[in-house]
Amino acid sequence: MADRGKLGLIWDFLKVRKKWWLLPVVVFLLLLSLLIVLTEGSAVAPFIYALF
């Protein structure tokens, strides 16, 4: 198996095991982590952290 990274491994797991119900969870976690990384040094950060 070629080295495809973490996302490639997750995609292969979902495809082979037919766990399609996990796809929205994975997408939500990726978007949430991207939001936290992008707003880490901005003025929006206190409002994001207040949500959780």
N, C-alpha and C positions, 0 to 999 in steps of 0.2 A: 504494500500500500504506500502510495506517495505521501510525503509530508505536506499536508494541506493546511495545517494550523488548527486552532481550536474550533473556529467556525466550520471548517470542513468536516471535522470529526463529529460535531453536533449535527450537521446536516446529514452525514452518512448514518448516524444513529437513528435520526427521525425517519429517514427513507427506508432503511432496512427493517427496523422494528415496527414500522407503521404507527408511530406515536404522534400522529398529526395534531392531537389535542395539545401537545406541548409547544407547538409553534407560536401561538399567541403569547405564551408565557415567556419564551425566549426573546421574542421581538420586543415585548414590553420591558424586559430587563435590560436589553441593549439600548433602547431609547432612553430609559431612565438613567443608565450609567453615562450615556452621552450628554444628557442634559446636565447632570451633576458636574461632569468634567468641563463642559463649555461655560458654565456659569460660576465656576469656582472663584474666580477673581473679580467678578463683576458686582454691581450694586443689586443685582437680582437675587444673589445668593441668600440673603436673609429671608426673603419671601419663599424661596424654594424649600429651605430647611424648616420653615414654619409649617409647611404642609404636612411634614412627617413628624 
